[in-house]
Amino acid sequence: MPEFTFRHFLYLCSMNGQAKVPSGFHGIVKWQSPSNIALVKYWGKKGVQLPQNPSISFTLSQCRTETSVTFEAAENFSLRFYFEGNENQAFAAKIEKFLLDHVADFPWLNQMSLNMESNNTFPHSSGIASSASSMSALVLCLLDIDRMLKGEAEIDLKKASCLARIASGSASRSVFPMMALWGKTDTLATSSDEYAVSLENQMNPIFKTYCDSILIVSDAAKLVSSRAGHSLMENNPYAAARYAQANRNIENLLAALRDGDLETFIEITESEAMQLHALMMCSTPSFILMKPNTLNIISEIRRFRETTQIPLCFTLDAGPNVHLLYPKQYADAVETFIDENLVRYCTDSKWIKDCVGNGPQKLMVMDAG
Ligand code: 2P0
């Protein structure tokens, strides 16, 4: 534990029930946080950003957001937000709403001027959703400021996951390395609807070597947002059957992850991707996010697996791009397959090489208060 200083005492002293930020308190925090790809999908929510069923994801490595927050004690709250060098007022307004809804978690907010800068490591218009990486990076920065004011040594990752969830459901899972599970399941006693938990110690070592090659079928903006897609589950006639199936898939996938059972892993992962898109197709109104080349790639992957016996499988996010999942020992064979057979289905031959990663990383903290 760090030394408990006079500054921490001042902060914790109550002024009309509110913590007082010492004048002159300023500094900068910087975190990078990765995106994640769900294997069992979160699709349908209830209450305040709570999932209708548990989900499991791989934490990625290369697709990350880097966010820095410069902070300074001030009379009032103020916020500026820059994305890739340009001020973005629409995004600043969204973040401001999220923050002002959580003044109880960040009681210093109304005495702080914040300047945020955010950059993605993945290319512009790559069709990769960034809410998981951006929201988890932002929450980690804010909790670091909070930690400094309280004189605490470490950020509480459970709290980080919980706040990231409220900002964007899938962001709750990006806080942990390797794999995470979000949502209550009887199969895992520590699980919760409120936050994700790490699955790192539940994984057979083969899964820690997994690669995710992301084939960019289209980088155009989606016609239906994930937020809208989630809400269409409320009247989906198959919703109850879907949530029951997702729970069974969680139980069986957890067993496969522990046992290194690649056959079950492939069966569940591909079935989950197909179910997600089937749910979209039978929503009212119906919508389709896959493209013809999504299906061409899926057919080629199944043919390749049958011919080579290499345990390559696919999953899909809420979009047309295809994630190829496989153990690293097959990387040469799969990359040759991509170059020779699959890039023809990608927009501008684009694909991203990613793999399972170590979770968020603190890049800088300077507290000059
Ligand atoms: C997932 N997706 O489990 C699922 C599968 C997309 C397909 O979570 O409204 O951006 O911010 O909670 O997390 C995408 O939805 O939605 C998503 P919000 P989010 O990764």
Residues whose N, C-alpha, C, O or C-beta is under 5 A from the ligand:
A	BS01	2P0	A38 V40 K41 Y42 S55 S131 A167 S168 G169 S170 A171 S226 R227 D317 A318
